[in-house]
Amino acid sequence: MDLRLLPMTTASMSPAQAAALRAAQKALAAKAAMGAAAAAGVAPAAAVSVSPTTSAVAPTRGFGEALRTALQDVSAAQNRASELQNRVQAGDRSVSLEETMVAMQKAQIGFQAALHVRNRMMQAYTDVMNMQV
């Protein structure tokens, strides 16, 4: 059970239960930060920065940076698929056809997702511009 999904209402809890819930949530946040840090190759002590006033483990990124990162990931997937495709066509035996096809599908799905996001953003921009003030 994910304790982060439980409501933080103390009306139905005793103070001891509320304190135990907050401690469990902090432990889960620290565990998640350590797992993310291990995946990123960062030392666990540097990744955990839980303060008593905030429950955020890492600083939040802005929408623009998240979009830029997503587009860079899509571009990298397309470049990798193109490189693998060229290597297969050149007769490189170290690259399998299956690996190439999977990379091409990943690149295509990523591009389609980016295209849908762009279309939704353009529709939202058009809707905002057409609003009467």
Backbone torsions as a table, in degrees:
resi	resn	phi	psi	omega
1	MET	NA	132.8	-178.6
2	ASP	-87.2	111.9	-176.8
3	LEU	-71.2	-17.4	178.9
4	ARG	-70.3	-17.9	-178.9
5	LEU	-87.9	-11.3	180.0
6	LEU	-73.3	142.3	178.7
7	PRO	-69.4	149.3	-179.3
8	MET	-96.9	45.5	176.2
9	THR	-90.7	128.0	-179.5
10	THR	-96.8	1.5	-179.7
11	ALA	-65.0	-38.5	-178.4
12	SER	-96.3	5.2	-178.7
13	MET	-119.4	152.1	172.4
14	SER	-79.3	161.2	178.5
15	PRO	-57.8	-35.1	178.8
16	ALA	-67.3	-39.9	178.5
17	GLN	-66.6	-40.9	179.1
18	ALA	-64.0	-40.9	178.2
19	ALA	-65.9	-40.1	178.5
20	ALA	-65.0	-38.7	178.3
21	LEU	-64.6	-44.5	178.7
22	ARG	-63.5	-39.5	178.9
23	ALA	-65.4	-40.1	178.3
24	ALA	-65.9	-39.0	178.1
25	GLN	-65.1	-40.7	177.8
26	LYS	-65.0	-39.2	178.8
27	ALA	-65.1	-40.4	177.2
28	LEU	-64.6	-41.4	179.4
29	ALA	-63.8	-41.5	178.8
30	ALA	-65.9	-40.0	178.6
31	LYS	-64.8	-41.8	178.3
32	ALA	-65.1	-38.7	179.1
33	ALA	-66.0	-39.8	179.4
34	MET	-67.5	-38.3	177.1
35	GLY	-65.2	-42.3	178.2
36	ALA	-66.8	-37.5	179.8
37	ALA	-68.5	-39.1	178.7
38	ALA	-65.4	-37.5	178.3
39	ALA	-68.2	-32.1	-179.4
40	ALA	-88.2	-8.1	179.6
41	GLY	82.0	22.0	-179.8
42	VAL	-98.0	147.7	177.7
43	ALA	-63.2	135.7	-177.1
44	PRO	-58.0	-34.6	-178.6
45	ALA	-66.4	-31.5	-179.5
46	ALA	-78.9	-21.5	-175.3
47	ALA	-85.3	-29.0	-175.6
48	VAL	-87.9	114.9	177.9
49	SER	-139.6	66.2	-179.1
50	VAL	-93.0	120.9	177.8
51	SER	-102.3	156.6	-177.1
52	PRO	-67.6	-21.9	-176.8
53	THR	-91.3	-22.8	-179.6
54	THR	-123.4	152.8	178.3
55	SER	-102.5	2.6	-179.5
56	ALA	-75.3	136.6	-179.9
57	VAL	-92.0	-41.7	-179.0
58	ALA	-126.3	152.9	177.7
59	PRO	-64.8	141.1	-178.3
60	THR	-79.7	143.1	177.9
61	ARG	-89.5	156.4	176.6
62	GLY	-79.5	167.5	-178.9
63	PHE	-64.1	-40.9	-178.8
64	GLY	-61.2	-42.6	179.7
65	GLU	-68.9	-38.4	178.2
66	ALA	-64.3	-40.8	178.6
67	LEU	-66.5	-42.6	179.2
68	ARG	-61.9	-42.9	179.2
69	THR	-64.1	-42.3	179.2
70	ALA	-63.2	-42.0	179.4
71	LEU	-67.4	-35.7	176.4
72	GLN	-65.8	-37.9	177.6
73	ASP	-64.9	-41.4	178.5
74	VAL	-63.8	-43.4	179.1
75	SER	-62.8	-42.0	178.7
76	ALA	-64.4	-39.3	178.3
77	ALA	-65.3	-39.4	177.8
78	GLN	-66.7	-40.7	178.6
79	ASN	-64.0	-41.5	179.0
80	ARG	-64.4	-44.0	179.7
81	ALA	-63.4	-40.4	178.7
82	SER	-64.9	-42.0	178.6
83	GLU	-63.1	-44.9	179.0
84	LEU	-64.2	-38.9	179.4
85	GLN	-63.6	-43.3	178.3
86	ASN	-64.3	-38.7	179.9
87	ARG	-67.6	-38.3	178.1
88	VAL	-66.9	-41.6	-180.0
89	GLN	-66.5	-29.6	178.9
90	ALA	-80.0	-8.2	177.0
91	GLY	92.2	19.3	178.9
92	ASP	-69.9	117.0	-177.0
93	ARG	-78.5	-11.7	-179.5
94	SER	-79.6	-11.0	179.8
95	VAL	-110.4	125.0	-179.4
96	SER	-87.1	153.3	178.0
97	LEU	-65.0	-36.3	-179.9
98	GLU	-63.7	-43.8	178.9
99	GLU	-61.7	-39.9	179.5
100	THR	-65.9	-43.8	-179.0
101	MET	-65.4	-39.5	178.1
102	VAL	-64.5	-43.0	178.7
103	ALA	-63.3	-38.8	178.7
104	MET	-66.1	-40.2	178.9
105	GLN	-66.6	-40.8	177.2
106	LYS	-61.2	-43.2	179.5
107	ALA	-64.3	-40.7	-179.7
108	GLN	-66.5	-42.4	179.6
109	ILE	-65.9	-42.3	177.6
110	GLY	-62.0	-41.7	178.5
111	PHE	-64.6	-42.9	178.9
112	GLN	-63.1	-40.2	177.8
113	ALA	-63.9	-43.2	178.4
114	ALA	-64.0	-37.4	178.2
115	LEU	-65.2	-41.4	177.9
116	HIS	-64.8	-40.7	178.2
117	VAL	-63.0	-43.8	178.6
118	ARG	-60.9	-42.9	179.6
119	ASN	-64.2	-40.5	178.2
120	ARG	-65.8	-39.9	179.1
121	MET	-66.0	-40.1	178.2
122	MET	-65.6	-38.6	177.5
123	GLN	-65.7	-41.4	178.1
124	ALA	-65.0	-41.0	178.2
125	TYR	-62.2	-43.8	179.4
126	THR	-63.6	-41.3	179.4
127	ASP	-63.3	-42.1	179.7
128	VAL	-66.6	-41.3	-179.2
129	MET	-68.1	-27.5	179.6
130	ASN	-86.9	-4.2	178.6
131	MET	-69.4	141.1	175.5
132	GLN	-87.7	135.2	-177.2
133	VAL	-98.7	NA	NA
